[in-house]
């Protein structure tokens, strides 16, 4: 076709060459790769009049025209409907850049819908995957919780908002178990703020990824650099150095670290005045100020912007964030000062227009580092940042954060027990046992409330000579109980012993026979489970010593033992079960091995319950045996001492807190109406059933 150019198709050009009009994703633009949309229609073979024929490269639509001066100018332009004529579509195709294939024009519209379908399917599969992971995590945590603890009481979980952004915060006394307890009992998936160091650990990091935890680099985990020179003087919020180069080795908001008498001290830099003078964000406490020149270290400022953005996005989408504002876990008997993160999350979200609720969670463990212990989880009422504090946050973040953090601290203290040290905690438990009547069965929630009320009396009367004398008498009584291997709950029933030893011998024989039967039943359990128990105990003890050496806030380091026992069990239990199944297969057949593999976990759990009952029988048999060999003399004396202390306790509590006595009488009346009196604890320690009844009733 002389003097004419054909756009599209496979045609001869004016110079005799042929051109294959393969069209990219959009033939309207030469050389582009933008796909055609579903509404596009292609027409090929249009003869363009008065065009100079040129070679058309693959994927181009190019013609040549003459400008007013007569020069020939190449033109690449978008084809319009009048530039096209219809041809048979069965022979034409469109090259798709996304899949790299030639797609027939007749199928192009469906092909363009395919990515959308794939995207929808991918999104659906992703949501299903997250749902399955969530169900697995929730089930797994439920299993761990019910295996490790023999009793878990949850209070006020109905106060948790069912929808919307929620920030959970609680005390931190049992390392990773704390997060498990909140997530397993709050009824909503929670993203916990997790230390980057823990996030990189093999097993803990795996669960962190599965629960979509938010990693954060803590200052104590950041690398430290040695500073040049020495610190010679501290005056309020000013630090003076000698031979230092603060302007070179420090920046604003860096953390400076020094030691005074082997005690680690830290401070944050606000402003660097010169190489030898810098200003801190807060004054240095007198006990931390240096008295002689000391060296120092520097921890660079950590950028937490990504972490905060992730938290705000989570709350914006109506999900939950969990945080333990005390920082690392500890085994102290009172709350540590709360860090500002929980307040910054809440106020920062409120400033961004996010409706967020803050829910306190008090976690109380009864020997939580031991297997088959008890736990109490109590949720508080949701807290909403006030409009005044939110407005103040826009102008003075530090002041607003401090005000809201104090409010959160007071709320959390209402759900935890706070005493100065372990000796005071032991006395508090004895104080509560002596004050609570034997015919008063309290639910776990009321049991803890009574303990907290008595702790308030302890704090208020700690300087009272009368209280000091009373505490000394109670502690002597507790030492006497320990010497006789008797608990206070058992000492309360020693008056029932009498002089008839025949009944005591009958009870002793019954208990010994029961323990013998349990021992026979538990032989397979000891064969399989004893190696696991020994391994978990030894490794957790080693980990406790390591954690204690690396911390200056832990007392004995028991807060890490429970979590490490679960980690060891998570690895060792499947290994031991697999070994038992393989040995069974080697000496029997496949069917028997499969039967053992299926039945072994349930058998081990039942054996665990029997072992728990055996421990209860053993604890009840020991004081009974002691009463027989001592002819009851020491036990009768112990019983009389307890009676005198009970009478004194009632007089003192009525004097120091009259309202508490009235409230306790109300619980005594309820116990008489709804429950039988608990049977003598010298002969049986099974009080969990009565406590559970009280929990259900409340």
C-alpha positions as CSV (number, residue, x, y, z in Angstrom):
1,X,0.0,0.0,0.0
2,X,2.0,2.9,-1.4
3,X,2.0,6.1,0.6
4,X,0.0,4.5,3.5
5,X,0.9,3.0,6.8
6,X,-0.9,0.3,8.6
7,X,-1.2,0.4,12.4
8,X,-1.4,-3.0,14.1
9,X,-1.7,-6.4,12.6
10,X,1.1,-8.0,10.5
11,X,1.4,-6.0,7.3
12,X,3.9,-5.0,4.7
13,X,5.2,-1.5,5.1
14,X,6.1,1.0,2.3
15,X,9.7,-0.1,2.3
16,X,8.8,-3.7,1.8
17,X,9.5,-4.8,5.3
18,X,6.9,-6.4,7.5
19,X,5.8,-5.2,10.9
20,X,4.1,-7.3,13.6
21,X,1.9,-5.0,15.6
22,X,2.3,-6.7,19.0
23,X,0.7,-4.4,21.4
24,X,1.9,-4.0,25.0
25,X,-0.5,-3.6,27.8
26,X,-2.0,-0.5,26.2
27,X,-1.7,0.1,22.5
28,X,-2.9,3.7,22.8
29,X,0.5,4.8,24.0
30,X,3.6,3.8,22.2
31,X,6.2,2.1,24.3
32,X,4.2,2.2,27.5
33,X,3.4,-0.8,29.6
34,X,0.1,0.3,31.2
35,X,-2.4,-2.5,30.8
36,X,-5.6,-2.1,29.0
37,X,-8.7,-1.9,31.2
38,X,-11.7,-4.2,30.8
39,X,-13.6,-1.6,28.9
40,X,-11.0,-1.2,26.2
41,X,-11.9,-2.5,22.7
42,X,-9.2,-3.2,20.1
43,X,-9.5,-2.6,16.3
44,X,-6.7,-3.4,14.0
45,X,-5.8,-2.8,10.4
46,X,-6.8,0.9,10.2
47,X,-5.4,2.6,7.2
48,X,-4.1,6.0,8.1
49,X,-4.3,8.4,5.2
50,X,-1.5,10.8,4.2
51,X,1.0,9.2,6.5
52,X,4.6,8.5,5.8
53,X,5.3,4.8,6.3
54,X,7.9,4.1,9.0
55,X,9.1,0.9,10.7
56,X,6.9,0.2,13.7
57,X,8.7,-1.3,16.6
58,X,7.0,-3.9,18.6
59,X,4.5,-2.4,21.0
60,X,4.5,1.0,19.2
61,X,2.0,3.0,17.2
62,X,4.0,5.5,15.2
63,X,3.3,7.7,12.1
64,X,5.1,10.5,10.4
65,X,3.6,13.8,9.3
66,X,4.8,17.0,7.8
67,X,5.0,20.2,9.8
68,X,4.2,23.6,8.3
69,X,7.9,24.1,7.3
70,X,7.8,20.8,5.4
71,X,10.0,18.9,7.8
72,X,9.1,15.3,8.5
73,X,8.4,14.9,12.2
74,X,7.9,11.5,13.9
75,X,4.7,11.4,16.0
76,X,3.7,9.0,18.6
77,X,0.1,9.4,19.7
78,X,-2.8,7.8,21.3
79,X,-5.1,5.9,18.8
80,X,-8.7,7.0,18.7
81,X,-11.8,5.2,17.7
82,X,-11.9,6.7,14.2
83,X,-8.3,5.5,13.6
84,X,-9.5,1.8,14.0
85,X,-11.6,-0.6,12.0
86,X,-12.7,-3.9,13.2
87,X,-11.1,-7.1,12.1
88,X,-11.5,-10.7,13.3
89,X,-10.5,-10.8,17.0
90,X,-9.6,-14.5,17.0
91,X,-6.3,-13.8,15.2
92,X,-5.3,-10.8,17.4
93,X,-3.8,-10.8,20.9
94,X,-2.5,-8.5,23.5
95,X,0.8,-9.0,25.3
96,X,0.3,-8.8,29.1
97,X,3.3,-7.5,31.0
98,X,2.0,-8.9,34.3
99,X,2.0,-12.6,33.3
100,X,4.3,-12.4,30.2
101,X,1.8,-14.1,27.9
102,X,-0.1,-13.2,24.7
103,X,-3.7,-13.0,25.5
104,X,-6.5,-13.2,22.8
105,X,-8.4,-10.0,22.6
106,X,-11.7,-11.9,23.1
107,X,-10.3,-13.0,26.5
108,X,-8.7,-9.8,27.5
109,X,-11.6,-8.5,29.7
110,X,-11.7,-11.7,31.7
111,X,-7.9,-11.7,31.9
112,X,-7.9,-8.2,33.4
113,X,-10.3,-9.3,36.1
114,X,-8.0,-12.2,37.0
115,X,-5.6,-10.1,39.1
116,X,-8.5,-8.7,41.1
117,X,-9.8,-12.3,41.7
118,X,-6.4,-13.4,42.7
119,X,-6.0,-10.4,45.0
120,X,-9.4,-11.2,46.7
121,X,-8.5,-14.8,47.1
122,X,-5.1,-13.9,48.5
123,X,-6.7,-11.6,51.0
124,X,-9.2,-14.2,52.0
125,X,-6.5,-16.8,52.4
126,X,-4.5,-14.3,54.5
127,X,-7.4,-13.7,56.8
128,X,-8.1,-17.4,57.1
129,X,-4.4,-18.0,57.9
130,X,-4.5,-15.4,60.6
131,X,-7.7,-16.8,62.0
132,X,-6.2,-20.3,62.1
133,X,-3.0,-19.0,63.8
134,X,-5.1,-17.2,66.4
135,X,-7.2,-20.3,67.1
136,X,-4.1,-22.4,67.5
137,X,-2.4,-19.9,69.7
138,X,-5.5,-19.5,71.9
139,X,-5.9,-23.3,72.2
140,X,-2.2,-23.8,72.9
141,X,-2.2,-21.1,75.6
142,X,-5.3,-22.6,77.2
143,X,-3.6,-26.0,77.3
144,X,-0.4,-24.6,78.8
145,X,-2.3,-22.6,81.4
146,X,-4.4,-25.6,82.5
147,X,-1.4,-27.9,82.7
148,X,0.9,-25.5,84.6
149,X,-1.7,-24.1,87.0
150,X,-4.1,-26.3,89.0
151,X,-6.5,-23.4,89.5
152,X,-6.9,-20.0,87.6
153,X,-9.5,-17.6,88.8
154,X,-10.5,-14.7,86.5
155,X,-12.5,-11.7,87.9
156,X,-14.3,-8.9,86.1
157,X,-13.5,-10.0,82.5
158,X,-17.0,-8.8,81.5
159,X,-15.7,-5.2,81.9
160,X,-13.4,-5.6,78.9
161,X,-14.7,-3.7,75.9
162,X,-15.7,-6.1,73.1
163,X,-14.8,-3.8,70.3
164,X,-12.5,-0.8,69.8
165,X,-8.9,-0.1,70.6
166,X,-7.8,-1.3,74.1
167,X,-4.5,-1.0,75.9
168,X,-4.0,-3.7,78.5
169,X,-1.3,-3.1,81.2
170,X,-0.4,-5.1,84.3
171,X,2.2,-6.0,86.8
172,X,5.1,-8.2,85.6
173,X,6.0,-11.0,88.1
174,X,6.2,-14.1,85.9
175,X,8.0,-13.2,82.7
176,X,6.3,-14.7,79.6
177,X,3.5,-16.4,81.6
178,X,2.1,-12.9,82.3
179,X,1.3,-12.3,78.7
180,X,-0.1,-15.7,78.3
181,X,-2.5,-15.2,81.3
182,X,-3.8,-11.9,79.9
183,X,-4.3,-13.1,76.3
184,X,-5.9,-16.4,77.4
185,X,-8.4,-14.8,79.7
186,X,-9.3,-11.4,78.1
187,X,-11.3,-12.9,75.2
188,X,-9.6,-10.7,72.6
189,X,-6.3,-11.1,70.6
190,X,-3.6,-8.9,72.0
191,X,-0.4,-7.6,70.4
192,X,2.1,-7.4,73.2
193,X,5.0,-4.9,73.2
194,X,8.0,-7.3,73.4
195,X,11.7,-6.7,74.0
196,X,13.7,-7.0,70.7
197,X,16.1,-9.3,72.6
198,X,13.3,-11.7,73.4
199,X,11.9,-11.4,69.9
200,X,15.1,-12.8,68.5
201,X,15.1,-15.9,70.8
202,X,14.3,-19.2,69.0
203,X,11.1,-20.3,70.7
204,X,9.9,-17.1,72.4
205,X,10.5,-15.2,69.1
206,X,8.4,-17.8,67.2
207,X,5.4,-17.2,69.5
208,X,6.1,-13.4,69.2
209,X,5.8,-13.6,65.4
210,X,2.7,-15.8,65.6
211,X,1.0,-13.4,68.0
212,X,2.2,-10.4,65.9
213,X,4.0,-8.9,68.8
214,X,5.5,-5.4,68.6
215,X,9.3,-5.5,69.1
216,X,11.0,-2.7,71.0
217,X,14.7,-2.1,71.7
218,X,15.1,-1.4,75.4
219,X,17.9,1.0,76.6
220,X,19.6,-1.9,78.5
221,X,19.8,-4.0,75.4
222,X,21.4,-1.2,73.2
223,X,25.1,-1.4,72.7
224,X,27.2,0.8,75.0
225,X,30.2,3.0,74.0
226,X,32.9,4.0,76.4
227,X,33.1,7.7,77.0
228,X,36.4,9.6,76.9
229,X,37.5,11.3,80.1
230,X,35.8,11.2,83.5
231,X,32.8,12.7,85.3
232,X,34.0,14.8,88.3
233,X,30.9,16.6,89.6
234,X,27.1,16.6,89.5
235,X,25.1,19.6,90.5
236,X,21.3,19.1,90.1
237,X,20.7,18.5,86.4
238,X,24.2,19.5,85.4
239,X,27.2,17.2,84.9
240,X,30.8,18.4,84.7
241,X,33.6,16.3,83.2
242,X,37.4,16.3,83.0
243,X,39.1,15.5,79.8
244,X,35.7,14.7,78.2
245,X,34.5,15.5,74.7
246,X,30.8,15.6,75.1
247,X,30.2,17.5,71.9
248,X,31.8,14.6,69.9
249,X,30.7,11.5,71.7
250,X,27.2,12.6,72.9
251,X,24.0,13.8,71.3
252,X,20.7,15.1,72.7
253,X,18.6,12.4,74.3
254,X,21.5,10.0,74.6
255,X,21.7,8.1,77.9
256,X,24.9,8.4,80.0
257,X,25.7,5.6,82.4
258,X,28.1,5.6,85.4
259,X,28.6,3.5,88.5
260,X,28.6,4.6,92.1
261,X,29.8,1.9,94.6
262,X,28.9,-0.8,92.1
263,X,25.4,0.6,91.6
264,X,24.4,1.4,88.1
265,X,23.2,5.0,87.5
266,X,21.7,6.4,84.3
267,X,20.5,9.8,83.1
268,X,19.3,11.2,79.8
269,X,21.1,14.1,78.1
270,X,18.9,17.2,77.4
271,X,21.5,19.6,76.1
272,X,25.3,19.7,75.6
273,X,26.8,23.0,76.6
274,X,30.4,22.2,75.9
275,X,33.0,19.4,75.9
276,X,33.0,19.3,79.7
277,X,29.5,20.5,80.7
278,X,26.1,19.0,79.8
279,X,22.5,19.3,81.1
280,X,20.2,16.4,81.9
281,X,16.5,16.0,81.5
282,X,16.1,15.5,85.3
283,X,18.2,16.3,88.3
284,X,20.5,13.5,89.6
285,X,19.5,12.0,92.9
286,X,21.9,12.7,95.8
287,X,22.5,8.9,96.3
288,X,23.6,8.7,92.6
289,X,25.8,11.7,92.4
290,X,29.5,11.0,92.0
291,X,31.9,11.7,94.9
292,X,35.1,11.1,93.0
293,X,36.0,11.1,89.3
294,X,34.5,8.1,87.5
295,X,34.4,6.8,84.0
296,X,31.2,6.6,82.0
297,X,29.4,4.9,79.1
298,X,27.1,6.1,76.5
299,X,23.9,4.5,75.1
300,X,22.8,6.1,71.8
301,X,19.3,7.5,71.5
302,X,16.9,4.8,70.3
303,X,14.4,5.6,67.5
304,X,11.0,4.2,68.5
305,X,9.0,5.9,65.8
306,X,8.3,2.6,63.9
307,X,7.1,1.0,67.2
308,X,4.8,3.9,68.0
309,X,3.4,3.9,64.4
310,X,2.7,0.2,64.7
311,X,0.9,0.7,68.0
312,X,-1.2,3.6,66.8
313,X,-2.2,1.6,63.6
314,X,-3.2,-1.3,65.8
315,X,-5.4,0.9,68.0
316,X,-6.8,2.7,65.0
317,X,-8.0,-0.6,63.5
318,X,-9.8,-1.5,66.8
319,X,-7.4,-4.1,68.0
320,X,-5.6,-4.5,71.4
321,X,-2.1,-3.7,72.7
322,X,-0.6,-5.2,75.8
323,X,2.3,-3.8,77.8
324,X,4.0,-4.3,81.1
325,X,5.0,-0.8,82.2
326,X,7.3,-2.0,85.0
327,X,9.8,-3.0,82.3
328,X,11.4,-6.4,82.8
329,X,9.9,-9.0,85.0
330,X,10.8,-9.2,88.7
331,X,10.1,-11.1,91.9
332,X,9.7,-8.1,94.2
333,X,6.8,-7.8,96.6
334,X,5.6,-4.4,95.3
335,X,5.2,-2.6,92.0
336,X,8.2,-1.0,90.4
337,X,7.8,2.6,89.2
338,X,5.8,2.5,85.9
339,X,7.5,3.6,82.7
340,X,5.8,6.2,80.5
341,X,5.1,3.9,77.5
342,X,1.6,3.0,78.5
343,X,0.6,6.6,79.0
344,X,2.3,7.7,75.8
345,X,0.4,5.0,73.8
346,X,-3.0,6.1,75.3
347,X,-2.5,9.9,75.1
348,X,-0.8,9.7,71.7
349,X,-3.8,7.7,70.3
350,X,-6.3,10.1,71.9
351,X,-4.6,13.1,70.3
352,X,-4.9,11.3,66.9
353,X,-8.6,11.0,67.4
354,X,-8.5,7.3,68.3
355,X,-11.1,6.1,70.8
356,X,-8.9,4.1,73.2
357,X,-9.6,2.4,76.5
358,X,-7.0,1.5,79.1
359,X,-7.7,-1.7,81.1
360,X,-5.6,-2.5,84.2
361,X,-4.9,-6.2,85.0
362,X,-3.7,-7.4,88.3
363,X,-1.9,-10.8,88.2
364,X,-1.4,-12.6,91.5
365,X,0.4,-16.0,91.7
366,X,0.5,-18.3,94.7
367,X,4.0,-19.8,94.3
368,X,3.8,-19.0,90.5
369,X,7.3,-20.4,89.9
370,X,6.1,-23.9,90.9
371,X,4.3,-26.4,88.8
372,X,0.6,-26.9,89.5
373,X,0.3,-23.6,91.4
374,X,-2.6,-21.2,91.5
375,X,-3.2,-17.9,89.8
376,X,-5.6,-15.0,90.1
377,X,-6.3,-12.6,87.2
378,X,-8.4,-9.5,87.9
379,X,-9.3,-6.9,85.3
380,X,-10.3,-3.4,86.2
381,X,-12.8,-1.0,84.7
382,X,-11.7,0.7,81.4
383,X,-10.0,4.0,81.9
384,X,-10.4,6.8,79.3
385,X,-7.9,9.7,79.2
386,X,-9.7,12.9,80.3
387,X,-10.2,15.7,77.8
388,X,-8.1,18.0,80.0
389,X,-5.1,15.6,80.0
390,X,-5.4,15.1,76.3
391,X,-5.4,18.8,75.7
392,X,-2.4,19.3,78.0
393,X,-0.6,16.6,76.1
394,X,-0.5,18.8,73.0
395,X,1.3,21.6,74.9
396,X,3.2,19.8,77.7
397,X,3.8,16.1,77.0
398,X,5.9,15.5,80.1
399,X,3.3,16.9,82.6
400,X,0.3,15.2,80.9
401,X,2.1,11.9,80.8
402,X,3.0,12.2,84.5
403,X,-0.5,13.0,85.5
404,X,-2.0,10.1,83.5
405,X,0.7,7.7,84.6
406,X,0.0,8.4,88.2
407,X,-3.7,7.6,87.6
408,X,-2.8,4.3,86.0
409,X,-0.4,3.5,88.8
410,X,-3.1,4.0,91.5
411,X,-5.6,1.8,89.6
412,X,-3.1,-1.0,89.2
413,X,-2.1,-0.9,92.9
414,X,-5.8,-1.6,93.7
415,X,-5.4,-5.0,92.1
416,X,-2.0,-6.0,93.5
417,X,-0.5,-6.7,96.9
418,X,2.3,-4.3,97.8
419,X,4.5,-4.8,100.8
420,X,8.2,-3.8,101.4
421,X,9.8,-7.2,101.4
422,X,9.4,-10.9,101.5
423,X,9.4,-11.0,105.3
424,X,6.5,-8.5,105.3
425,X,4.6,-10.6,102.8
426,X,5.0,-13.8,104.9
427,X,3.7,-11.9,107.9
428,X,0.8,-10.5,105.9
429,X,-0.3,-14.0,104.9
430,X,-0.2,-15.1,108.6
431,X,-2.1,-11.9,109.6
432,X,-4.8,-12.8,107.1
433,X,-5.0,-16.4,108.2
434,X,-5.3,-15.5,111.9
435,X,-8.0,-12.9,111.2
436,X,-10.2,-14.9,108.8
437,X,-12.5,-17.2,110.8
438,X,-12.5,-20.9,110.1
439,X,-16.2,-20.9,109.2
440,X,-15.7,-18.1,106.6
441,X,-15.0,-19.4,103.0
442,X,-14.0,-16.5,100.8
443,X,-13.9,-16.4,97.0
444,X,-10.4,-15.8,95.6
445,X,-11.4,-12.2,94.8
446,X,-12.6,-11.5,98.3
447,X,-9.6,-13.4,99.7
448,X,-7.3,-11.0,97.9
449,X,-9.3,-8.0,98.9
450,X,-9.1,-8.9,102.5
451,X,-5.3,-9.3,102.1
452,X,-5.1,-5.9,100.6
453,X,-7.1,-4.3,103.3
454,X,-4.8,-5.8,105.9
455,X,-1.8,-4.6,104.0
456,X,-3.1,-1.1,104.3
457,X,-3.3,-1.6,108.1
458,X,0.3,-2.8,108.0
459,X,1.4,0.4,106.2
460,X,-0.5,2.7,108.4
461,X,0.5,1.1,111.7
462,X,4.1,0.1,110.8
463,X,5.5,2.6,113.4
464,X,3.1,1.7,116.2
465,X,4.8,-0.1,119.1
466,X,1.7,-2.2,119.7
467,X,1.7,-3.4,116.0
468,X,5.4,-4.1,116.2
469,X,5.0,-6.3,119.2
470,X,2.0,-8.1,117.5
471,X,4.1,-8.7,114.4
472,X,6.9,-10.2,116.4
473,X,4.5,-12.7,118.1
474,X,3.0,-13.7,114.8
475,X,6.4,-14.3,113.3
476,X,7.4,-16.5,116.3
477,X,4.2,-18.5,115.8
478,X,5.0,-19.0,112.1
479,X,8.5,-20.3,113.0
480,X,7.0,-22.7,115.5
481,X,4.6,-24.1,112.8
482,X,7.5,-24.6,110.4
483,X,9.4,-26.5,113.0
484,X,6.5,-28.9,113.5
485,X,5.8,-29.2,109.7
486,X,2.3,-27.8,110.2
487,X,0.5,-25.1,108.3
488,X,-1.6,-22.6,110.0
489,X,-4.7,-24.0,108.4
490,X,-3.8,-27.4,110.1
491,X,-2.9,-25.8,113.4
492,X,-6.4,-24.4,113.5
493,X,-7.9,-27.9,113.9
494,X,-5.4,-29.3,116.4
495,X,-8.0,-29.0,119.2
496,X,-9.8,-31.9,117.6
497,X,-7.0,-34.4,118.3
498,X,-8.1,-35.5,121.7
499,X,-6.5,-38.3,123.6
500,X,-7.8,-41.2,121.5
501,X,-4.9,-42.4,119.5
502,X,-6.8,-45.2,117.8
503,X,-8.5,-42.8,115.4
504,X,-5.2,-41.2,114.6
505,X,-3.6,-44.6,113.9
506,X,-6.6,-45.4,111.6
507,X,-6.2,-42.2,109.7
508,X,-2.5,-42.7,109.4
509,X,-2.9,-46.2,108.0
510,X,-5.5,-45.0,105.6
511,X,-3.2,-42.3,104.3
512,X,-0.2,-44.5,103.9
513,X,-2.3,-47.1,102.0
514,X,-3.6,-44.4,99.7
515,X,-0.2,-43.1,99.0
516,X,1.0,-46.7,98.3
517,X,-1.7,-47.2,95.7
518,X,-1.0,-43.9,94.1
519,X,2.7,-44.7,93.9
520,X,2.0,-48.0,92.1
521,X,-0.3,-46.2,89.6
522,X,2.3,-43.5,89.0
523,X,5.2,-45.8,88.2
524,X,4.8,-45.4,84.4
525,X,4.5,-41.6,85.0
526,X,7.7,-41.5,86.8
527,X,9.5,-43.5,84.1
528,X,8.4,-41.1,81.4
529,X,7.8,-37.9,83.2
530,X,10.7,-37.9,85.8
531,X,13.4,-37.1,83.2
532,X,11.3,-34.2,81.9
533,X,10.8,-32.8,85.4
534,X,14.4,-33.1,86.4
535,X,15.6,-31.5,83.2
536,X,13.1,-28.6,83.5
537,X,14.0,-28.0,87.2
538,X,17.7,-28.0,86.7
539,X,17.7,-25.8,83.5
540,X,15.3,-23.4,85.1
541,X,17.5,-23.1,88.2
542,X,20.5,-22.4,86.0
543,X,18.5,-19.8,84.1
544,X,17.4,-18.2,87.4
545,X,21.0,-17.8,88.5
546,X,22.0,-16.3,85.2
547,X,19.0,-13.8,85.2
548,X,19.8,-12.9,88.8
549,X,23.4,-12.1,88.0
550,X,22.3,-9.8,85.1
551,X,19.7,-7.9,87.1
552,X,19.8,-5.4,89.9
553,X,16.1,-5.5,90.7
554,X,15.4,-9.2,91.2
555,X,15.6,-10.7,94.7
556,X,16.0,-14.4,94.0
557,X,15.0,-14.5,90.3
558,X,12.0,-16.9,90.6
559,X,10.1,-14.8,88.1
560,X,11.9,-16.4,85.2
561,X,11.6,-20.0,86.4
562,X,8.0,-20.7,85.4
563,X,8.5,-19.5,81.8
564,X,11.7,-21.5,81.4
565,X,10.0,-24.6,82.7
566,X,7.4,-24.2,80.0
567,X,10.0,-23.7,77.3
568,X,11.9,-26.8,78.4
569,X,8.7,-28.8,78.5
570,X,7.7,-27.5,75.0
571,X,10.8,-29.1,73.6
572,X,11.4,-32.1,75.8
573,X,7.8,-33.5,76.0
574,X,7.4,-34.1,72.3
575,X,10.9,-35.6,72.2
576,X,10.3,-38.0,75.1
577,X,6.9,-39.0,73.7
578,X,8.4,-39.7,70.3
579,X,11.2,-41.8,71.8
580,X,8.6,-43.9,73.8
581,X,6.5,-44.4,70.6
582,X,9.6,-45.4,68.6
583,X,10.7,-47.9,71.3
584,X,7.1,-49.3,71.3
585,X,7.2,-49.7,67.5
586,X,10.6,-51.5,67.6
587,X,9.4,-54.0,70.2
588,X,5.8,-54.4,69.1
589,X,4.0,-53.2,65.9
590,X,2.8,-50.0,64.2
591,X,-0.7,-50.2,65.6
592,X,0.5,-50.5,69.2
593,X,2.9,-47.6,68.6
594,X,0.1,-45.4,67.2
595,X,-2.1,-46.3,70.1
596,X,0.6,-45.3,72.6
597,X,1.2,-42.1,70.7
598,X,-2.4,-41.1,70.9
599,X,-3.1,-42.2,74.5
600,X,0.2,-41.2,76.1
601,X,-0.6,-37.4,76.4
602,X,-3.9,-38.0,78.1
603,X,-2.5,-40.7,80.3
604,X,0.3,-38.3,81.4
605,X,-2.2,-35.6,82.2
606,X,-4.3,-38.0,84.4
607,X,-1.2,-39.2,86.1
608,X,-0.4,-35.5,86.8
609,X,-3.7,-35.0,88.5
610,X,-3.1,-38.2,90.6
611,X,0.4,-36.9,91.5
612,X,-1.2,-33.6,92.7
613,X,-3.6,-35.6,95.0
614,X,-0.7,-37.6,96.3
615,X,1.1,-34.4,97.2
616,X,-2.0,-33.3,99.1
617,X,-2.2,-36.6,100.9
618,X,1.5,-36.4,101.8
619,X,1.2,-32.9,103.3
620,X,-1.8,-34.0,105.4
621,X,0.0,-37.2,106.6
622,X,3.2,-35.4,107.8
623,X,1.6,-33.4,110.7
624,X,-0.6,-36.4,111.6
625,X,2.6,-38.5,111.9
626,X,4.2,-35.8,114.0
627,X,1.2,-35.7,116.3
628,X,1.5,-39.4,117.0
629,X,5.2,-39.4,117.9
630,X,5.1,-36.2,120.0
631,X,2.1,-37.4,122.1
632,X,0.3,-34.1,121.1
633,X,2.1,-32.0,123.6
634,X,3.8,-29.6,121.2
635,X,0.6,-29.5,119.1
636,X,-1.6,-28.7,122.0
637,X,0.7,-25.9,122.9
638,X,0.7,-24.7,119.3
639,X,-3.1,-24.7,119.3
640,X,-3.3,-22.6,122.4
641,X,-0.8,-20.1,121.0
642,X,-2.9,-19.8,117.9
643,X,-6.2,-19.2,119.9
644,X,-4.5,-16.4,121.8
645,X,-3.2,-14.8,118.6
646,X,-6.7,-15.0,116.9
647,X,-8.3,-13.2,119.8
648,X,-5.6,-10.5,119.8
649,X,-5.9,-10.1,116.0
650,X,-9.6,-9.4,116.2
651,X,-9.2,-6.8,118.9
652,X,-6.5,-5.0,117.0
653,X,-8.2,-5.0,113.6
654,X,-11.5,-3.8,115.2
655,X,-9.5,-1.0,116.8
656,X,-7.6,0.0,113.6
657,X,-10.3,-0.7,111.0
658,X,-13.8,-1.1,112.5
659,X,-15.5,-1.2,109.1
660,X,-13.6,-4.3,108.1
661,X,-14.9,-6.3,111.1
662,X,-18.5,-5.6,110.0
663,X,-17.8,-6.6,106.4
664,X,-16.2,-9.9,107.5
665,X,-19.2,-10.8,109.6
666,X,-21.3,-10.4,106.5
667,X,-19.1,-13.0,104.7
668,X,-19.4,-15.3,107.7
669,X,-23.2,-15.3,107.5
670,X,-23.1,-16.0,103.8
671,X,-20.7,-18.9,104.4
672,X,-23.1,-20.4,107.0
673,X,-26.1,-20.1,104.7
674,X,-24.6,-21.5,101.5
675,X,-21.7,-23.8,102.4
676,X,-20.7,-26.5,104.9
677,X,-17.9,-25.8,107.3
678,X,-14.6,-26.9,105.9
679,X,-13.4,-30.2,107.2
680,X,-10.4,-30.2,109.6
681,X,-7.3,-29.4,107.6
682,X,-5.2,-31.7,109.6
683,X,-6.9,-34.7,107.9
684,X,-7.6,-33.2,104.5
685,X,-6.3,-30.2,102.5
686,X,-9.0,-30.3,99.8
687,X,-10.4,-26.8,100.1
688,X,-10.2,-25.9,96.4
689,X,-13.7,-27.2,95.8
690,X,-15.2,-24.8,98.4
691,X,-13.2,-21.9,97.1
692,X,-14.4,-22.6,93.5
693,X,-18.0,-22.7,94.8
694,X,-17.4,-19.3,96.3
695,X,-15.8,-18.0,93.1
696,X,-18.8,-19.2,91.0
697,X,-21.3,-17.6,93.5
698,X,-19.5,-14.3,93.2
